Amino acid sequence: MRKVKNLRKARFRAALALTGHTQDSWAAQEGIAPSMLSQVLDGKRENEAVMAKVEAFTEKHVKAVAAA
């Protein structure tokens, strides 16, 4: 399970870099507290709504690069 979380976090960070966002700016845009996002990404808290937003954002931007 640890590798899955680390991969998810790495893919999310790659998507942030592709879009010019920081973790904090993305969290603010999505209405998520930066500390909540950090805790969810680190596996310290569970929040399905936050993870759904993270995964949707990641998939959208990582797939766009893979298709290019």
N, C-alpha and C positions, 0 to 999 in steps of 0.2 A: 504494500500500500504506500509506503514511503516514496518509492520510485515514481509512482503515478502522481503523487502530489508535487514532487520536484519537477517532473516533466510538465505538468499543468502550469506551474509557476513560471518555468522557463519559457514555455510557449506564450504565456500571457505577457511576459516581459518583452519578448520578441515583437509581439503585436503592438505593444506600447511604443517601442522604438520605431517601428514602421510608420506609426501615425504621428510621431512627435509628441506623444503624451508622456507625462510622468505618472507614476502610480497615484500620487495625490491629486493631480489634475483630472485624471480619469474618474477617480472616486467622487470628486466634487461634481463633475458633470453628470454622474449617474445617481447622485443623491445618497451616496454611501459614505459613512465616516471612514477616513483613511485608516484609522486604527482597526476598525472592523474588517476592512479589506485585507489588511496585513495579517490579522489573526486568522482569517479564513484561508488565505493563501498558505500560511504556515501550518495549517491543520490544528490550530489551537482552539478554534471555534467552528461550529457547523452552521451554515446558513444557506439553504437551498436557493433562495432568491438571488443572493450575491453570486453564488457559483453559477447559476444560470446566466447571469449577465456577463460574468467573466468568460464562460465558455462560448457564448454567442459572439462576443467581441473577438475572442481569439480565433474562432473558426472563420469568421468573416475575413479577417485580415491575413491569417496564415494561408488560407485556401487561395486567396487572391494572388499571393506570391508564388505558391506552388503551381498555379495555372499559367502564370506568365512565362 
